[in-house]
Amino acid sequence: MSKAHFGLIGLGVMGENLVLNAERNGFSSVVYNRTYSKTEAFLSERALGKSIEGAKDLRDFVSKLERPRRILMMVKAGPATDAVIQQISPYLQEGDLLIDGGNSQFADTERRVLELESKSFGYIGMGVSGGSKGALEGPSMMPGGTKSSYKAIEDLLNKMAAQVDDGPCVTYIGPRGSGHFVKTVHNGIEYGIEQILAESYDLMKRVSGMDGEQMADIFSFWNQTEELSSYLVEITEACLRTKDPSDGSDLVEKITDKAGQKGTGLWTVVSALELGASVPTIYASLNGRVMSSMKSQREYAESIISGPSVVDFDLGNPTNGMSPLMDAVVLSTISSYAQGMEILRLASIEYNYELNLPSIAQIWKGGCIIRSSLLTRIQNAFTDNDGLSNLFLDPWFAKQVNDRLPGLTSVVSGAVKSGIPVPCFSSSLDYINSYRTSRLPQNLVQAMRDCFGSHTYERVDMPGSFHTEWIK
Ligand code: 6PG
């Protein structure tokens, strides 16, 4: 019996869909899951009639694969991934390749690459984005590791990935943990955009009194514009149109307002702080989830702390897509991407990842959760200027700011006056206003630091390092 081209460990939703994707693209497969009953169920249902066989244990699994073996792990990040690596390592041979397709912390991948490449088989840490549908139909994939290991799976990944006009949504990212690092930042941007869209929904509902259908119409309008056409805007429309079958009301209003998180947004912010990247929009989205989880405290606080009594400002005419609100969404979304790209730019230098920013924008254009037409502009911006230090300095993006800053400002000031929290909109506005200000008040911070701690300061009018006795 001929051996399988590809092996998959972990039959969760993503694993099942990825192996069906590989098989559809001509790669006969073998699957292993810790609980064999799950494997049996998969083989008798979704995998029925396909070139997919099952294995009861890892020895059997490895023996059913052609060499060099190509094995994708889709297991829970953290100790579960380490456990699988430990269990399978004794059966692997020179040239074999183990790929971690989970949402692993990039530092874990760095450690694993160091440990495993000293054994003779290859190891790739690969970010996979696109949810269950993307995994089946074509995800965006971010593989990092040695180039030679990547070459061994290039044909497979090129076929499995989503396809856009300029190629498949996969490319070699860089060495060691770079693939998982880039996926982490992708998720940070994802958190930002999700919160931005949630803030726009909240304003439409609370300020303009719109219902689900009316709001969905605005998202549909936005999704037809170059600036906002995206997967997340598209699914927001779908979420807002969905009704609760029990009473026909908007289902979204029945959902508890507590957002979960699995770690990647937090890791993005921690990495940004370590690298010295300014990411207030992404941080605000993370904090929005943290604040949302404090439900009982918020309920009590609402009963004892009051805000402005009038909620009344102009979000714009729905027939032209509520243009000030659209301005706020566009500039905040660009801020989320700009901050993510800034983290990547700095990480590339600090960790020697040699990241190719236009290629990363290219592979995010299809398959992944943050896919959008803006990514073509982002790809072009970093292609036209490979030393671009911030997306807002690109002429097209600078024009967006100049055209849309009044709209964002009016939305934030209206929300502030009405006591409605808009953490991502207001952080984005501060980000842009700070970035376009050549003289910030940190001269006074420097004076205070020198006053109490003799930390010294630089002067604008002469070179050198200075100290003053501020208190005589
Ligand atoms: C993707 C997603 C996915 C992520 C979920 C949940 O790109 O397909 O980023 O990998 O796990 O979105 O993330 P949170 O639970 O942290 O929101």
Boltz pocket constraint, residues with backbone or C-beta under 6 A from the ligand:
constraints:
  - pocket:
      binder: B
      contacts: [[A, 103], [A, 128], [A, 129], [A, 130], [A, 131], [A, 187], [A, 190], [A, 260], [A, 261], [A, 262], [A, 263], [A, 264], [A, 265], [A, 368], [A, 369]]
      max_distance: 6.0
